[in-house]
Every structure is written in C-alpha cells, then in structure tokens.
C-alpha cells in the first residue's frame, strides 16, 4: 500500500528526534541561543520534509511501502 505526503511525517521517528537533537546541539556549539537553535532545527526539518515529499511525488506513491 502506498502513502501520502502527510503519512511520512505525522509521527516523528526516533531517528528524526535524534537528528533534531543533533542539529540543536550543533547550533548551540556555534554559540546560538537555545531558541535560535530550535528554530533552525525546525526549519531544517520542514525543508527536509519538502524535499522528501517532492521525491515521493516525482517517483510515485509506491516509494512508501508499509
């Protein structure tokens, strides 16, 4: 069965949570505030969603197999 764009990112996986935390830590290491680091991580996550959804739309829904 295929999936829709929304299905891909409705529930964050453990890996997505780890990547988010890693990105926040990197931003904090660079001296950004926690709020700025979280904002950057949020926008990177949204951009990655757009890229993945674009790929799914290009390749068709059979990219997602459940």
HUVENMO-V573804 format. One record per residue. N is the residue number from 1. RES is the residue in one letter. OMEGA is omega in degrees with one decimal (none if undefined). NEAR is the number of other ideal C-beta (glycine too) atoms within 10 Angstrom. D_CENTER is the distance of its C-alpha to the mean C-alpha in Angstrom with 2 decimals. Layout:
N,RES,OMEGA,NEAR,D_CENTER  N,RES,OMEGA,NEAR,D_CENTER
//
This chain:
1,X,-179.9,8,22.36  2,X,178.4,12,19.60  3,X,176.6,15,16.62  4,X,178.5,11,15.59  5,X,-176.2,15,12.48  6,X,-178.8,9,12.23  7,X,-172.7,14,12.78  8,X,-171.9,14,9.61  9,X,179.2,15,7.44  10,X,-177.8,8,10.59  11,X,-179.9,7,10.70  12,X,176.9,12,8.18  13,X,177.3,9,9.63  14,X,179.3,7,11.48  15,X,178.3,8,9.72  16,X,178.1,14,6.28  17,X,179.3,10,8.90  18,X,179.2,11,10.70  19,X,177.8,16,8.31  20,X,179.8,16,7.93  21,X,179.0,11,11.70  22,X,179.2,11,12.43  23,X,177.2,17,11.10  24,X,179.6,19,13.15  25,X,178.6,12,16.04  26,X,-179.1,13,16.11  27,X,178.1,19,16.36  28,X,178.2,14,18.99  29,X,179.1,9,20.84  30,X,175.7,10,21.21  31,X,178.1,8,22.95  32,X,176.4,15,20.60  33,X,179.5,10,21.03  34,X,179.3,10,18.76  35,X,178.1,8,18.08  36,X,179.8,14,17.22  37,X,179.1,19,14.98  38,X,178.3,16,13.00  39,X,178.5,14,13.00  40,X,179.9,16,11.79  41,X,178.4,19,8.84  42,X,-177.6,13,8.09  43,X,175.7,10,8.70  44,X,177.6,14,6.81  45,X,179.7,16,3.42  46,X,178.2,11,5.74  47,X,178.7,10,7.12  48,X,176.4,13,4.88  49,X,179.0,15,5.14  50,X,-179.6,11,8.64  51,X,-179.1,10,9.32  52,X,179.1,15,8.68  53,X,176.3,15,10.58  54,X,177.5,11,13.13  55,X,179.1,10,13.68  56,X,179.4,19,14.27  57,X,-179.7,11,16.63  58,X,-175.4,8,18.38  59,X,-177.1,10,18.98  60,X,-174.6,9,19.66  61,X,-180.0,14,18.57  62,X,173.3,10,20.11  63,X,-178.7,14,17.04  64,X,178.0,16,15.87  65,X,179.6,8,18.66  66,X,none,6,19.24
//
